[in-house]
Amino acid sequence: MTGKRYSRQRELIYQRLMETDEHPTAEMLYNWLKPENPSLSLGTVYRNLNLLADEGLIARMPFPIERYDAEIRPHPHFRCRKCGSVYDLEGVEYDAALDERVGALSGHQIDRHDVVFTGLCTHCITRH
């Protein structure tokens, strides 16, 4: 990690985020880390996630409840409208040509786009 001065708690939060593909909320990270880090506060988790996102080390994902992703390369996501799970869609490539087309049409400088597919996950489909 670079940028701000070193923080053990920030390192713990970042490492735990790197270890999961669940795209957790700040509250989820807090609950995972709190048992082994009793002095950790939810406010500390939020502050450090915001710092990490501002430094470009993690991605802030604006769902109804903000989630975070340690995989910062552009990639699509899926959000289940029933159970609320959010995960990467493997095998679906990012379309950089879309950035170029939208930039050419709008006159904007497009750096990237975010794609979130929404529907029912395979788990929720089989539970119907």
Sequence and secondary structure as in RCSB ss.txt:
>XXXX:A:sequence
MTGKRYSRQRELIYQRLMETDEHPTAEMLYNWLKPENPSLSLGTVYRNLNLLADEGLIARMPFPIERYDAEIRPH
PHFRCRKCGSVYDLEGVEYDAALDERVGALSGHQIDRHDVVFTGLCTHCITRH
>XXXX:A:secstr
  SS   HHHHHHHHHHHT SS  BHHHHHHHHGGG TT  HHHHHHHHHHHHHTTSSEEE SSS EEES  S  
 EEEETTT  EEE TT    HHHHHHHHHHH         EEEE  HHHHHT 
